[in-house]
Amino acid sequence: MTNHASARERLASATRATRHQKEWFLGVAERARTGEPYVLANADAPHEILRALGLPYVVNQWWSSIIAARSAADASLAAVAAMGLPDDSRQYDVLPLGAVELPPDRVPWGGLPAPRFAIAERSGDVTHKIFERWGRREGTETFLLSRTAAVPAPEAWWELVTDRWDEVFGAERIDFLRDEIEMLIAWLEERTGRELDGAYLARIMALANEQAEWNRRTRDLLAAARPLPVEVTDIIPAVMVPQWHRGTQWAVDAARGLHDEVAARIGAGAAVCPDERRRLMWIGRGLWGDLEMYRSFQEEFGAVFVWSMYLAIAADGYARYGDDPLRTLAARFVGLTDLLYVPPMSSSWYAKEAVGHGVDGVVHLVADDTPGSALISAELENRGIPVLEIRGSNADPRATGDLRDRIARFLRDRVPARAGGR
């Protein structure tokens, strides 16, 4: 017998995480307004260095997600356009650049002053231009790390990457990024008067690995669970907020708490949708401006979203073990984009996850900066899993206005219901 009511109750771990993040943000913003430096860091930057130096950082994509979720995306994109910049490209990266121009009452939680430092990888043709633009603001300096090309991926990279990362990414790529991280450390030390403690960095790396192991256990629990016991809209914040505090005991405890809560829901027979007949996978960034969308197909179609990339990449993409903290950190970040977007690394991983979670259909949100999308979709279709591709930005409400209708047609036309549920 399944417990529908308990599955609809929000996870305590999700509530704790969002409350913690808002309190943390307000503290960082207040200190920044009094002159304390903070860093705006892209998701692909080595955050652990900033933590080891005691520099607070706000993740560009996380802040974009809050701006979108709090209905400030339109105003932020309008501010971008007013600067003479395109507002229809890389919206997820550029929202904070627009939001910093808005008055506090139009930005979530009063917004942020401009950062002292802006750090990113030179991904694609646009991200580095956005971060160079940050560096043109008075009081902000930009540091850009190189983006190296992917090497041919070994099969089942997720089984090798924690310890045999040279085989997955290539030693030369890792060494190159390690050298650049050393340059970043020296650049920050010179400007802040702080000095990185290698033993502290090693401790941060160990805690991040412990966090990743808990995330892997949680992912495996959810992959095996039938029916789905927890809303994906709870899993996302419960995983991602601790990811932005990676390398702290709080983040480890949060990851363990999420695991224990999911295990308890499964043990109690909880079901998000007791009449579960279709299991869906969402590939791409979260639709922060309409999270209710993920729950909107349960009553009519018995369809539940059982997978997003956030828990899955936290489970498979971050754990790295090694004796040299800097080289191990380079191995964590050198190929993170490859794992998500560059076939065959990405396509084989998505197929593995889809099969493991018993997915019946995939909604693939393809942004303008995600290469290899057609090959990812083709790999899934070749496995007999139908795919609906939606082209647009998760952070731009103008791009996804008819999304629910398109998914409903996809479910009717291409994703047959499983008789008797799952």
Buried (B, 14 or more C-beta within 10 A) or exposed (E): EBBBEBBEEBBEBBEBBBEBBBEBBEEBBEEBEEEEBBBBBBBBBBBBBBBBBEBBBBBBBBBBBBBBBBEBBBBBBEBBEEEEBEBBBBBBBBBBBBBBBBEEEBBBEBBBBBBBBBBBBBBBEBBBBBBBBBEEBEEBBBBBBEBBEBBEBBEEBBEBBBEEBBBBBBEEBBBBBBBBBBEBBEBBEEEBEBEBEEEBBBBBBBBBBBBBBBBBBBBEBBBEBBBBBBBBBBBBBBBBBBBBBBBBEBBBBBBBBBBBBBBEBBEBBBBBBBBBBBBBBBBBBBBBBBBEBBBBBBEEBBBBBBBBBBBBBBBBBBBBEBEEBBBBBBBBBBBBBBBBBBBBBBBBBBBBBBBBBBBBBBBBBBBBBBBBBEBBBBBBEEBEBBBBBBEBBBBBBEBBEEBBEBBBEBBEEEBEBBEEBB
